[in-house]
Amino acid sequence: MSVKTPLIATFSGVSALLALSVSGVAIAGQGTPNDQGKAAMMAKLESLAPYKGYLEAHSSAQPQELLGGPLAVDVSQDSGGVHVALPDNRELDPAVFGTPETPRAFGGAPGVNGVPLPARGVEDGHYTTMKEKTPFGDANVVMGNGKLKLHLVDRTATDAAATEDEAKFDASWQDKDGNTYEVRCCAKMAAHGVDYPTFGGVVTNHILHGSSRIGTALMPTEYTYAAFWGMGEILKNGKVVDKPRLVHGMLTEYVRTTDYKLGFDKDITPSRRHFHLMVPPVMPVMGEGHYEKKPVQTGFKLPNGMELPFWHVMFSNLDIQAGR
């Protein structure tokens, strides 16, 4: 297997949360800083990412083999509905974010690792919700004819300057008007992360998100059987409408509760699994180690007439195969 060139990128939910929300509105009471101040603010937050030193140590490393050899995983869904997340104010889990007296998970690029303190609602000495809507929360809509096909191979153990990992992904679903939406990946793998490790672009049998700080803290801490990060494309009714886009997918234990609410860490159901697809509304600025706001051209209109600026889609009717 030839070594693939890296994509210096990582998964991000929302960038510059202190200045911009998913919809581009300033956080209440904060105003919109000028570009120079915003850049300085982002640089300060990103400098606090807990994995910065680790990533620097791996920036020029060669791919290291996964202990025990390559692991191949196939995940598919042939029919059934999917849950598509809508912009929502995420409730903040005290196990992940702490309290205003002893806060946690505030460093790193906003939405990538932590949540800045000014972006958190506070009531009676506790954090409540994100002040702005993000791709992570309870609001969702069910769409039909969900199909998914994923083949990935985890060969590379750690971040490196290149990778031997691979992922081939194709997922689609339909809205009530019969429009078909599709995401394909991965033309390139994320060999090396910016704010947290990507393990060569594919990782298997690991903890992600939440308190792990590998991924957004806005998702619960969840055991992940397989995950990938890479570059892909967005389609509507068979036509490419946006590319290249950062794409993240992961097969995890179940993190939803009654009425499909996004649970806290204590709400995880280890005996169930589902698959998450995420195309965030930001893109990495290549070679500069940060992100820029760039809503996804999804083609799906929200009730307010605006276009949904991200895809966060969950599949549950899965067939899973894996082996070395």
N, C-alpha and C positions, 0 to 999 in steps of 0.2 A: 504494500500500500504506500503510495507516494505521500509525502508530507505536504499538507495544505498550508497556504499562506494564512496569516492570522487576520481576524477582524478585531481591532482593539475597541471592544464595545462590551456593554453589559446591559442587563435589564433595568429599565427605569419606569416607575409609575408616573410621577409628575416631577418636572424640573422647575426650579425657581419658585417654590411654593410661597416663599415670603413675598414675592412680587406678582406671580401669575398663577391662576388656578387653571384647571383643565379648560375652562371656558374663556380664559384670558382676562378674568376680572380680578382686580386687586383684592387681597385679603382685607376684610373689614377692619378699619381703624389703622391700617398700616400704610395706605397710600401706595403709589407706584414710584420707586426710586429711579433716578436717572440711570442710564446704561452703565456708566462708570461705577456708580455705587452698587448696582445690582451685580456686576461682575465681581467686585470686591467681596460682596456678601456671599456669593456662590463659592468663590475661591476659599474663603474662610471656612464655610461649612464642609466643603469637599476635603479640606486638609484634615478634618476631624474623622474621616472615614477610618474605622478600626483596622482595615486590611491594607492600608497604603504601604506599609513596610513590607508585608508579605508579598504584595503584588510587585513591588520594586525588585525584590530578590529574584522574581521569576520572569522579569521582563525580557531577558535575553537568553533564557534557559532553553535547552533542547527538550523535546517531548520525552517524558518518563513513562515507562510502561505500567499499565495497571497491574497491581499484584494479582497473580492468578491467571492473567491473560485477558484478552478481549471478552466483553460481555455484550451480546446482541439482544435487543428488545424489540418486539413487534406489538403495536397496539392498534386496534381497529374498532370502528363502529360502523355498522352497515345500515342502521335505521334508527328511528326514534327522535325525540326532541332534544334540544339543547337549551341551556339557560345562558342568555346574553346579558351581561352586566350593563347597567345604566349608571350615569354619574350619580354619586351619592356621598353623603357625609359619613365617613367611617367612624364607628364607635372605637374608642381607644382602650385596649386591654391593659389594666394595671400591671399584669404579669410581664408585659412587654415594655410598656412606657413608664412604669413607675408612678410617682405622684409629683405634684408641683414642688413638694419639699425635697424629694429625692428622685429627680427625673432620670429616665433612661432613654436610649435610642434616639438621640437628637443630632448626632454628628453624621457626616457624610452628605453626599448630594441629596437634597430633599426628595423624598419618595423612593430613592434608590436604597438607602440604608435606613435613615431615621426621619423624624418629623421635627422641624424646628419648634422651639418652645412657643414663639408667638403665633404659630399656626394651630395651636391646641386650645380648644375650649376648656374652661375651668369653672367648676361649681362645687361649693362646699368642700374645698380642699382636695378635689379629685379632678382628673382629666375627664372630659366628656366625649366630644367628637372632634374630628377635623373641622376647621372653620370653612373649608372649601370642599367642593365635591371632587372626588377622585374616581378612578376605575374600581375602587374597592369599597364594597358596602353591601347593603341588603337589596337595593333596587335592581330589578331584572325583568326581562321579558322572555317568555318561552317561544322558540322558533322551531319549525319542523324540518323533517328530512335531513337530520344531522348525520353526516358521514365523516369518517376520520380514518386515515391510514398513515401510520408512522413506522419507520424502520430506522433504528439507530444502533450504532456500535460504539461502545465506550472502550477505547484503546489507551488513551492518554490520561495519566493519573492526575497531573497538576497543570496549572497555568504554565504557559511557555510561549516562546516567540513563534511557534508553529504547532500544529496538531495533527494527529492521525485519527481523531474522532470523526464520525460522520453521522448525518441525520438527513433522512428524506421524509418530508411531511407534506400532507395534503388534507385539508379539512374544508367542508362546505356545509351550508345550512340555508333554509329558505324562510323569508318573512311571510306574513299573512297575504300579501299581494302577489306572491309567487316569485319574487326576486331572489336569485341565488347569490350568496356571498361566499367567497373562498379565500383561503390563505395557503400559500405554498412556501416551503423552505427546504433546504438551506443552501443557497448558492455559495456562501462562505460560512464557516464556523467561527464563533467567538473564541479564539485560542487563548485570549488573555483578557481579564476583566479590568475595569477602571476603578470601581469602588468596592468590589468584592470578587472572589475567585469565580471563574467559569469552568475550571478544571479541563481546559482544552476544548470546551464547547459542549461536551456531554458529560453528565455525572450520573452515577447510579448508586442507589442505597446510601442516602445521605439525608441530613436534616437541612431544610432550607427555610428562609423567610422568618418572620417573627423575631424571637430573641437570638436566633443564629446570626443575624446581621448579614447573611448571605441572601441578598434579595431584599425586597421592601419589608419593613416592619409592619406595614399596614395589613399584610396577610398574616394568618396565624402561623406559629411555629409548626411545621408539618414534616413528617417523614416522607421522603420523596424516593420512589422506586426508580424513576428515570426522569431526566430532564435534559433539555438542550437550549442553547442560545445561538442564533445565527441570523443571516440576512435572507429575506424572502420578499414576496410580492403579494399585493392585495388585488382581488378581482371582484367584479360585480357582473353577473349574467355572462360570464365567460370572457370579459374584457378586463385587461389589466388597468387598474385605476390609480395605483400607487406603488412605486418601487424605487430604490430598494428600501425595505423597512426592517427594523429590528424585530425579531420574533423570538418569543420564549414559550416553551411548552413543558408541561411536567405532569407526570402520573404520581398522584399522592394519596395518602389516607384522606378520608372524607372530612371536610372542614365546614360543612353547612349544617344548619339546625332547622327547627320548625319554620315553615313558610320560606324556606331557602335563605334564611338569614346567615350572614357570614359570622361564624362563631369566634369565640375567644379560644385560647389554648386549652382551657378546661373542657371545651365542647367537642374536641376531636373525637371521631369515631374510628378507631384503628382497624376494625374489621371490614370497613368499606373502602372502596377506591373510586376516584374519579380523575378525569384529565382536564387540565386547565390550559387554554391557549391565551396568550397575552401579546398584543401588538400595542406598545405604549405610544402616547402622544408626544414623544421626544425622540431625537436622534443624536447619536454621539458626533461630536466634532472631531473628525479623524486627526490624530497626531497632537491634539491639544488636551486630551484627558478630561473633557467636560461635555455637557449636553446642551442642546438648543431646543426650545419649544417648537414642535412641528406636529400639529394635529394630523391624525391618519385620515386619509380620504377613503372613508368606509362606504359612502353612498347611501347610508341608512339615516333617515331623518327622524329626529326626536319629536315628541308632541309639540314642542315650542318652535318647530321649523328648522332648528339648527341641526347640523350634521353630527352624528355621534363621532367624537374625535379619537376613539380607540376601539380595539376589539378585546374584550375579555369574555371568553366563551368557555362553557363547561360541559363536558360530555360524560355520561354515566353508564351507557349501555355498551360496555366494553368487552372485547376479547383480548386477552393478554398472553403473550408467549415470550419466554426468555431462556437463554442458555449460552454456555461457553462452547 
